[in-house]
């Protein structure tokens, strides 16, 4: 059902059928003590590669090696959680002469190229004590929130297919070929990469959707939006108009039906066929002329979780195991995409499961697919070749065609497939009743259980030495081998290996080339090995019988070499290799950029190269591979650097955009030219950034500011930055200096307190953060009356209060009496810690010092003239000291005006106005 790899560790196991192997078969475990192995792969020189889900790849020199070495370590970039991890691995068909291996892994980083932070850090954390990683079977963690299976959550990631260059027997530089496969939830991830007979690379991925319900996008993660799903033309919670979740597998149909500008084609639920040097869609693919790069890659889609697939030997057919939902598991057949006019295959998920319509999805995408029928091709569903029903947990986790000769005849050319949850390996015999060359499918649910039980928890099936079926047992950590030699027999066929003898090279003709089979081994102690060579390519092993052999090649050319090893009990294995005699290594040169180029973030950096090869002349674009690395350093002399791959490119002329980067950082550019015989030449150039000096200053000076995530420090501070690269500045607020508290007001570039800034040109510049001291000063004025009498004195009270955190020294206080008031005077008193003037005649013109929480009380006293106008009064104002900002500026002034009542007794010699 839902899980494939790590999650299987916690599943309830369905009782297995056929737990014993058929008579004459035996299981051995030539490799053990691995942690969550996900496959086993054999090179013709005898080496054996075992990838682990965490991102480690181990290499064994042969099947008897008990001291393996780490071949590659990708753990820093692999998201190993639940069913995610390093799940796909492939050797170049010409390996080791072509020094490349390929990996597919869930990427613990951005969703697409260019979305990673600078400097790079994993998006999701590694396991810590108390995390549930051990239960979920991985070394990485999905914290809550968002929660790995929470609706509306999910630790969102993408995935990569990459080429690793082998040097010194270990994997080196990574060239990312494809980065895509949006995954919200922790299953339905990626799984298999494999080469077709034409040399193109296949890869697959699941829908990245929830396995806890019918997911059509209604559970989008708001923190990590689905940037690889199409726009939703209607209500995002309406299954009729939302196109996320499982419907990502119908991305080509969504794009075709809605044809909306800007809709990306993505790779969820698809099988792709690509150029292994560039990642571009292979020529001849069904949509090879489509304007979108991903569409040009796709040969099949409409799959839920195509975790494992294989190619049928002798053909280019792709056979896909698609993990079903609640009822059906599927095996789907993709006809050879390399043939002329290949038909694009749509296997129907989520509109179909098995051969029937899926009741949980009924929107317009599925309605259109149902109407189109089941005849194959775009907008039509291609039915599964075989499907089987289940009522409990079930998932197809490996497929392999048997092409050896040691198994009984009924197994020749048959298909083996594994169901991990049911712990069964099944077999489907080869039947071709109509002689069309295509295996006939058995009746649904008609496959025969071949082997079952706890030792059959396979997550990868393949064939190896002797043609035997091998599988990776993720639960036991073993690589197991299924051999046949008849009743009571315990013999295991030897493992053949062929390689160039030490010191021998396939150089220019005439030349004698030496070969060695010394790495051939036999697991049975005491067995005697015999060797037979086919050095002339005629298919007959009659060109030598020693462990070593050689052949004189008079002319240049490509030659096939085969070596057959047999033991004294009838066990046989064959190893093959291809050499190119007369091949001289190519020569390449980088003509752009020059090492003197100073780059700014966002600059277009041109890549240009020349090449020459004695046999080919100028190398084709596909043979020129560029890798651009960002070196993030610790010291300004560019030492103590850590490296991250920015991207891979191909061709004699191309370009890339200089990244956002923090000083000190520089770019290392590597060019590798590979000729048709697998020989290489590598050149590299480093280019350094154009820099500027930026000073962070504060007003007032001395306040703390933070630069690019560092701790705040007193300003001013000077920093070197890369021109046009973003850097973070922060003005902590509030903060205190010399006993005064300050609040952020503005940056000189107009940014918020915390924001990204950049410098647009080389040279020196200053970025100033302005602060103000907050004040909460209020002034109230009242005389307790509404009427005043002429000929008498009257008083007004002014209350000045500091309710803020800062003391206010130097508050300017002023008052103004209106006409009609004579003999004006004032007095003042203040609370402890505050002070004001003692008083005087005339209007107030005073400076008060107020403690935080302090109050100054002013009294204005005046004589109301007999000839006063109809109203008289006093106004007052206060002003905070320079550098302070009042929280409520309207509260620092007031006025009080009263109506004048004329007293005729005290006329003072004047008559009241008429």
Secondary structure in CASP SS format (residue, H / E / C, confidence):
PFRMAT SS
TARGET T0000
AUTHOR 0000-0000-0000
METHOD secondary structure of the structure
MODEL  1
X C 1.00
X C 1.00
X C 1.00
X C 1.00
X C 1.00
X H 1.00
X H 1.00
X H 1.00
X H 1.00
X H 1.00
X C 1.00
X C 1.00
X C 1.00
X C 1.00
X C 1.00
X C 1.00
X C 1.00
X C 1.00
X C 1.00
X C 1.00
X C 1.00
X C 1.00
X C 1.00
X C 1.00
X E 1.00
X E 1.00
X E 1.00
X E 1.00
X E 1.00
X E 1.00
X E 1.00
X C 1.00
X C 1.00
X C 1.00
X C 1.00
X C 1.00
X E 1.00
X C 1.00
X C 1.00
X C 1.00
X E 1.00
X E 1.00
X C 1.00
X C 1.00
X C 1.00
X C 1.00
X C 1.00
X E 1.00
X E 1.00
X E 1.00
X E 1.00
X E 1.00
X C 1.00
X C 1.00
X C 1.00
X E 1.00
X E 1.00
X E 1.00
X E 1.00
X E 1.00
X C 1.00
X C 1.00
X C 1.00
X C 1.00
X C 1.00
X C 1.00
X C 1.00
X C 1.00
X E 1.00
X E 1.00
X E 1.00
X E 1.00
X E 1.00
X C 1.00
X C 1.00
X C 1.00
X C 1.00
X E 1.00
X C 1.00
X C 1.00
X C 1.00
X C 1.00
X C 1.00
X C 1.00
X C 1.00
X E 1.00
X E 1.00
X E 1.00
X E 1.00
X E 1.00
X E 1.00
X C 1.00
X C 1.00
X C 1.00
X C 1.00
X C 1.00
X C 1.00
X C 1.00
X C 1.00
X E 1.00
X E 1.00
X E 1.00
X E 1.00
X E 1.00
X E 1.00
X E 1.00
X E 1.00
X C 1.00
X C 1.00
X C 1.00
X C 1.00
X C 1.00
X C 1.00
X C 1.00
X C 1.00
X C 1.00
X C 1.00
X C 1.00
X C 1.00
X C 1.00
X C 1.00
X C 1.00
X C 1.00
X C 1.00
X C 1.00
X E 1.00
X C 1.00
X C 1.00
X C 1.00
X C 1.00
X C 1.00
X C 1.00
X H 1.00
X H 1.00
X H 1.00
X H 1.00
X C 1.00
X C 1.00
X C 1.00
X E 1.00
X C 1.00
X C 1.00
X C 1.00
X C 1.00
X C 1.00
X C 1.00
X C 1.00
X C 1.00
X C 1.00
X C 1.00
X C 1.00
X C 1.00
X C 1.00
X C 1.00
X C 1.00
X C 1.00
X E 1.00
X E 1.00
X E 1.00
X E 1.00
X E 1.00
X E 1.00
X E 1.00
X E 1.00
X E 1.00
X E 1.00
X E 1.00
X C 1.00
X C 1.00
X E 1.00
X E 1.00
X E 1.00
X E 1.00
X E 1.00
X E 1.00
X E 1.00
X E 1.00
X E 1.00
X E 1.00
X E 1.00
X E 1.00
X E 1.00
X E 1.00
X C 1.00
X C 1.00
X C 1.00
X C 1.00
X C 1.00
X C 1.00
X E 1.00
X E 1.00
X E 1.00
X E 1.00
X E 1.00
X E 1.00
X C 1.00
X C 1.00
X C 1.00
X C 1.00
X C 1.00
X E 1.00
X E 1.00
X E 1.00
X E 1.00
X E 1.00
X C 1.00
X C 1.00
X C 1.00
X C 1.00
X C 1.00
X C 1.00
X C 1.00
X C 1.00
X C 1.00
X C 1.00
X C 1.00
X C 1.00
X C 1.00
X C 1.00
X C 1.00
X C 1.00
X C 1.00
X C 1.00
X C 1.00
X C 1.00
X C 1.00
X C 1.00
X C 1.00
X C 1.00
X C 1.00
X C 1.00
X C 1.00
X C 1.00
X C 1.00
X C 1.00
X C 1.00
X C 1.00
X C 1.00
X C 1.00
X C 1.00
X C 1.00
X C 1.00
X C 1.00
X C 1.00
X H 1.00
X H 1.00
X H 1.00
X H 1.00
X H 1.00
X H 1.00
X H 1.00
X H 1.00
X H 1.00
X H 1.00
X H 1.00
X H 1.00
X H 1.00
X H 1.00
X C 1.00
X C 1.00
X C 1.00
X C 1.00
X C 1.00
X C 1.00
X C 1.00
X C 1.00
X C 1.00
X C 1.00
X C 1.00
X C 1.00
X E 1.00
X E 1.00
X E 1.00
X E 1.00
X C 1.00
X C 1.00
X C 1.00
X C 1.00
X C 1.00
X C 1.00
X E 1.00
X C 1.00
X C 1.00
X C 1.00
X C 1.00
X C 1.00
X C 1.00
X C 1.00
X C 1.00
X C 1.00
X C 1.00
X C 1.00
X H 1.00
X H 1.00
X H 1.00
X H 1.00
X H 1.00
X E 1.00
X E 1.00
X E 1.00
X E 1.00
X C 1.00
X C 1.00
X C 1.00
X C 1.00
X C 1.00
X C 1.00
X E 1.00
X E 1.00
X E 1.00
X E 1.00
X C 1.00
X C 1.00
X C 1.00
X C 1.00
X C 1.00
X C 1.00
X E 1.00
X E 1.00
X E 1.00
X E 1.00
X E 1.00
X C 1.00
X C 1.00
X C 1.00
X C 1.00
X C 1.00
X E 1.00
X E 1.00
X E 1.00
X E 1.00
X E 1.00
X E 1.00
X E 1.00
X C 1.00
X C 1.00
X C 1.00
X C 1.00
X C 1.00
X C 1.00
X C 1.00
X C 1.00
X C 1.00
X C 1.00
X E 1.00
X E 1.00
X C 1.00
X C 1.00
X C 1.00
X C 1.00
X C 1.00
X E 1.00
X E 1.00
X C 1.00
X C 1.00
X E 1.00
X E 1.00
X C 1.00
X C 1.00
X C 1.00
X C 1.00
X C 1.00
X C 1.00
X H 1.00
X H 1.00
X H 1.00
X H 1.00
X H 1.00
X H 1.00
X H 1.00
X H 1.00
X H 1.00
X C 1.00
X C 1.00
X C 1.00
X C 1.00
X C 1.00
X C 1.00
X C 1.00
X C 1.00
X C 1.00
X C 1.00
X C 1.00
X C 1.00
X C 1.00
X E 1.00
X E 1.00
X E 1.00
X E 1.00
X C 1.00
X C 1.00
X C 1.00
X C 1.00
X C 1.00
X C 1.00
X E 1.00
X E 1.00
X E 1.00
X E 1.00
X E 1.00
X E 1.00
X C 1.00
X C 1.00
X C 1.00
X C 1.00
X C 1.00
X C 1.00
X C 1.00
X H 1.00
X H 1.00
X H 1.00
X C 1.00
X C 1.00
X C 1.00
X E 1.00
X E 1.00
X E 1.00
X E 1.00
X E 1.00
X C 1.00
X C 1.00
X C 1.00
X C 1.00
X E 1.00
X E 1.00
X E 1.00
X E 1.00
X E 1.00
X C 1.00
X C 1.00
X C 1.00
X C 1.00
X C 1.00
X C 1.00
X C 1.00
X C 1.00
X C 1.00
X C 1.00
X C 1.00
X C 1.00
X C 1.00
X C 1.00
X C 1.00
X C 1.00
X C 1.00
X C 1.00
X C 1.00
X E 1.00
X E 1.00
X E 1.00
X E 1.00
X E 1.00
X C 1.00
X H 1.00
X H 1.00
X H 1.00
X C 1.00
X E 1.00
X E 1.00
X E 1.00
X E 1.00
X E 1.00
X E 1.00
X C 1.00
X H 1.00
X H 1.00
X H 1.00
X C 1.00
X E 1.00
X E 1.00
X E 1.00
X E 1.00
X E 1.00
X C 1.00
X C 1.00
X C 1.00
X C 1.00
X E 1.00
X E 1.00
X E 1.00
X E 1.00
X E 1.00
X E 1.00
X E 1.00
X C 1.00
X C 1.00
X C 1.00
X C 1.00
X C 1.00
X C 1.00
X C 1.00
X C 1.00
X C 1.00
X C 1.00
X E 1.00
X C 1.00
X C 1.00
X C 1.00
X E 1.00
X E 1.00
X C 1.00
X C 1.00
X C 1.00
X C 1.00
X C 1.00
X C 1.00
X C 1.00
X C 1.00
X C 1.00
X C 1.00
X E 1.00
X E 1.00
X E 1.00
X E 1.00
X E 1.00
X E 1.00
X C 1.00
X C 1.00
X C 1.00
X C 1.00
X E 1.00
X C 1.00
X C 1.00
X C 1.00
X C 1.00
X C 1.00
X C 1.00
X C 1.00
X C 1.00
X E 1.00
X E 1.00
X E 1.00
X E 1.00
X E 1.00
X C 1.00
X C 1.00
X C 1.00
X C 1.00
X C 1.00
X C 1.00
X C 1.00
X C 1.00
X C 1.00
X C 1.00
X C 1.00
X C 1.00
X C 1.00
X E 1.00
X E 1.00
X E 1.00
X E 1.00
X E 1.00
X E 1.00
X C 1.00
X C 1.00
X C 1.00
X E 1.00
X E 1.00
X E 1.00
X E 1.00
X E 1.00
X E 1.00
X E 1.00
X E 1.00
X E 1.00
X E 1.00
X C 1.00
X C 1.00
X C 1.00
X C 1.00
X C 1.00
X E 1.00
X E 1.00
X E 1.00
X E 1.00
X E 1.00
X E 1.00
X E 1.00
X E 1.00
X E 1.00
X E 1.00
X C 1.00
X C 1.00
X C 1.00
X C 1.00
X C 1.00
X E 1.00
X E 1.00
X E 1.00
X E 1.00
X E 1.00
X E 1.00
X C 1.00
X C 1.00
X C 1.00
X C 1.00
X C 1.00
X E 1.00
X E 1.00
X C 1.00
X C 1.00
X C 1.00
X C 1.00
X E 1.00
X E 1.00
X E 1.00
X E 1.00
X E 1.00
X E 1.00
X E 1.00
X E 1.00
X E 1.00
X E 1.00
X C 1.00
X C 1.00
X C 1.00
X E 1.00
X C 1.00
X C 1.00
X C 1.00
X H 1.00
X H 1.00
X H 1.00
X E 1.00
X E 1.00
X E 1.00
X E 1.00
X E 1.00
X E 1.00
X E 1.00
X E 1.00
X E 1.00
X C 1.00
X C 1.00
X C 1.00
X C 1.00
X C 1.00
X C 1.00
X C 1.00
X C 1.00
X C 1.00
X E 1.00
X E 1.00
X E 1.00
X E 1.00
X E 1.00
X E 1.00
X E 1.00
X E 1.00
X E 1.00
X C 1.00
X C 1.00
X E 1.00
X E 1.00
X E 1.00
X E 1.00
X E 1.00
X C 1.00
X C 1.00
X C 1.00
X C 1.00
X C 1.00
X C 1.00
X C 1.00
X E 1.00
X E 1.00
X E 1.00
X E 1.00
X E 1.00
X E 1.00
X E 1.00
X E 1.00
X E 1.00
X E 1.00
X C 1.00
X C 1.00
X C 1.00
X C 1.00
X C 1.00
X E 1.00
X E 1.00
X E 1.00
X E 1.00
X E 1.00
X E 1.00
X E 1.00
X E 1.00
X E 1.00
X E 1.00
X C 1.00
X E 1.00
X E 1.00
X E 1.00
X E 1.00
X E 1.00
X E 1.00
X E 1.00
X E 1.00
X E 1.00
X C 1.00
X C 1.00
X C 1.00
X C 1.00
X E 1.00
X E 1.00
X E 1.00
X E 1.00
X C 1.00
X C 1.00
X C 1.00
X C 1.00
X C 1.00
X E 1.00
X E 1.00
X C 1.00
X C 1.00
X E 1.00
X E 1.00
X E 1.00
X E 1.00
X E 1.00
X E 1.00
X C 1.00
X C 1.00
X C 1.00
X C 1.00
X E 1.00
X E 1.00
X E 1.00
X E 1.00
X C 1.00
X C 1.00
X C 1.00
X C 1.00
X E 1.00
X E 1.00
X E 1.00
X C 1.00
X C 1.00
X E 1.00
X E 1.00
X E 1.00
X E 1.00
X E 1.00
X E 1.00
X E 1.00
X E 1.00
X C 1.00
X C 1.00
X C 1.00
X C 1.00
X C 1.00
X C 1.00
X E 1.00
X E 1.00
X E 1.00
X E 1.00
X C 1.00
X C 1.00
X C 1.00
X C 1.00
X C 1.00
X E 1.00
X E 1.00
X E 1.00
X E 1.00
X E 1.00
X E 1.00
X E 1.00
X E 1.00
X E 1.00
X E 1.00
X E 1.00
X E 1.00
X E 1.00
X C 1.00
X E 1.00
X E 1.00
X E 1.00
X E 1.00
X E 1.00
X E 1.00
X C 1.00
X C 1.00
X C 1.00
X C 1.00
X E 1.00
X E 1.00
X E 1.00
X C 1.00
X C 1.00
X C 1.00
X E 1.00
X E 1.00
X E 1.00
X E 1.00
X E 1.00
X E 1.00
X E 1.00
X E 1.00
X E 1.00
X E 1.00
X C 1.00
X C 1.00
X C 1.00
X C 1.00
X C 1.00
X E 1.00
X E 1.00
X E 1.00
X E 1.00
X E 1.00
X E 1.00
X E 1.00
X E 1.00
X E 1.00
X E 1.00
X C 1.00
X C 1.00
X C 1.00
X E 1.00
X E 1.00
X E 1.00
X E 1.00
X E 1.00
X E 1.00
X E 1.00
X E 1.00
X E 1.00
X E 1.00
X C 1.00
X C 1.00
X C 1.00
X C 1.00
X E 1.00
X C 1.00
X C 1.00
X C 1.00
X E 1.00
X E 1.00
X E 1.00
X C 1.00
X C 1.00
X C 1.00
X E 1.00
X E 1.00
X E 1.00
X E 1.00
X E 1.00
X E 1.00
X C 1.00
X C 1.00
X C 1.00
X C 1.00
X E 1.00
X E 1.00
X E 1.00
X E 1.00
X E 1.00
X E 1.00
X E 1.00
X E 1.00
X E 1.00
X E 1.00
X C 1.00
X C 1.00
X C 1.00
X C 1.00
X C 1.00
X C 1.00
X E 1.00
X E 1.00
X E 1.00
X E 1.00
X E 1.00
X E 1.00
X E 1.00
X E 1.00
X E 1.00
X C 1.00
X C 1.00
X C 1.00
X C 1.00
X E 1.00
X E 1.00
X E 1.00
X C 1.00
X C 1.00
X H 1.00
X H 1.00
X H 1.00
X C 1.00
X E 1.00
X E 1.00
X E 1.00
X E 1.00
X E 1.00
X E 1.00
X E 1.00
X E 1.00
X E 1.00
X C 1.00
X C 1.00
X C 1.00
X C 1.00
X C 1.00
X C 1.00
X C 1.00
X C 1.00
X C 1.00
X C 1.00
X C 1.00
X C 1.00
X C 1.00
END
